[in-house]
């Protein structure tokens, strides 16, 4: 695997476009909302959690299919569908436009990957495994945090 650069990106006010509106999109949208991103979700159908966020005006939900040009002004695009044709088209458009893209449908596509992260006080800890296994990353993150909190509490 090519070495990846781990960095933090300030998403405040940045346009982030999601193609797809299922459970993966909901999980990632919540993370991006916490970062202050300006989110638009495009999908013919959406799960209740995303509909609720749209109703609360936390994000914009366009209930329709993806169309070429939908991601033109995006800073970051998240592809979260199970439609191979749509995934391929969005990925090609994002790559052509030089947009950051997270391809939830495949570990082998996209140029942006999400780490498992937790913030405690003024410290943020992030973990990403080469296998890109969210479960394994979460287990490692929790182990690190528990050890750190135990040590901090003992030093009290």
TAMO-V774515 format. One record per residue. N is the residue number from 1. SS is DSSP state (H for helix, E for strand, L for the rest). OMEGA is omega in degrees with one decimal (* if undefined). BURIAL is b if it has 16 or more other C-alpha atoms within 10 Angstrom, else e. Layout:
N&SS&OMEGA&BURIAL, N&SS&OMEGA&BURIAL
//
This chain:
1&L&175.9&e, 2&L&178.4&e, 3&L&179.4&e, 4&L&175.4&e, 5&L&177.6&e, 6&L&-176.9&e, 7&L&174.9&e, 8&L&-178.6&e, 9&L&175.8&e, 10&L&-177.3&e, 11&L&-179.2&b, 12&L&177.4&e, 13&L&-179.3&e, 14&L&179.8&b, 15&E&177.5&b, 16&E&-176.5&b, 17&E&176.1&b, 18&E&170.4&b, 19&E&-173.2&b, 20&L&-173.9&b, 21&L&177.7&b, 22&L&-176.0&b, 23&H&179.1&e, 24&H&178.7&e, 25&H&179.4&b, 26&H&-179.6&b, 27&H&-178.0&e, 28&H&178.7&b, 29&H&178.0&b, 30&H&178.8&b, 31&H&-178.8&e, 32&H&175.1&b, 33&H&176.9&b, 34&H&-179.7&e, 35&L&177.7&e, 36&L&-178.9&b, 37&L&174.1&b, 38&E&-168.8&b, 39&E&169.5&b, 40&E&178.1&b, 41&E&-179.1&b, 42&E&178.6&b, 43&L&179.0&b, 44&L&179.0&e, 45&L&-180.0&b, 46&L&176.5&b, 47&L&-173.5&e, 48&H&-178.6&e, 49&H&178.4&b, 50&H&176.2&b, 51&H&179.0&b, 52&H&178.4&e, 53&H&177.7&b, 54&H&178.7&b, 55&H&178.3&e, 56&L&179.2&e, 57&L&177.1&e, 58&L&178.1&b, 59&L&179.2&b, 60&E&-179.8&b, 61&E&176.4&b, 62&E&-177.4&b, 63&L&178.0&e, 64&L&178.2&e, 65&L&174.9&e, 66&L&174.5&b, 67&L&176.3&e, 68&L&-178.2&e, 69&L&-178.5&e, 70&L&-175.9&b, 71&L&-172.8&b, 72&L&-176.4&e, 73&L&-178.2&e, 74&L&171.1&b, 75&L&-178.5&b, 76&E&175.7&b, 77&E&175.6&b, 78&E&178.5&b, 79&E&-174.9&b, 80&L&177.4&b, 81&L&173.3&b, 82&L&179.9&e, 83&L&-175.3&e, 84&H&-179.2&e, 85&H&179.4&e, 86&H&179.5&b, 87&H&-178.6&b, 88&H&-179.1&e, 89&H&179.9&e, 90&H&179.3&b, 91&H&179.0&b, 92&H&179.9&e, 93&H&-179.9&b, 94&H&179.5&b, 95&H&179.2&e, 96&H&-177.9&e, 97&H&-179.2&e, 98&L&-178.7&e, 99&L&172.0&b, 100&E&-177.5&b, 101&E&173.9&b, 102&E&-177.8&b, 103&E&-177.7&b, 104&L&-176.4&b, 105&L&-176.1&b, 106&L&176.9&e, 107&L&-175.0&e, 108&L&-178.3&e, 109&L&-179.4&e, 110&E&-179.4&b, 111&L&-178.6&e, 112&L&-178.3&e, 113&L&-178.8&b, 114&L&174.0&e, 115&L&168.9&b, 116&E&-175.9&b, 117&E&172.2&e, 118&E&179.8&e, 119&E&174.4&e, 120&E&-176.2&e, 121&L&-177.1&e, 122&L&-179.1&e, 123&E&173.6&e, 124&E&178.2&e, 125&E&179.3&e, 126&E&179.6&b, 127&E&172.1&b, 128&L&179.0&b, 129&L&177.1&e, 130&L&179.9&e, 131&L&-177.0&e, 132&L&179.6&e, 133&L&-179.6&e, 134&H&-179.1&e, 135&H&-179.6&e, 136&H&178.3&e, 137&H&-180.0&b, 138&H&179.1&b, 139&H&179.9&e, 140&H&179.7&b, 141&H&180.0&b, 142&H&177.5&b, 143&H&179.0&e, 144&H&-178.9&e, 145&H&179.0&b, 146&H&178.3&e, 147&H&-179.7&e, 148&H&179.9&e, 149&H&177.6&e, 150&H&-179.8&e, 151&H&-179.0&e, 152&H&179.4&e, 153&H&-179.8&e, 154&H&-179.9&e, 155&H&174.9&e, 156&L&*&e
//
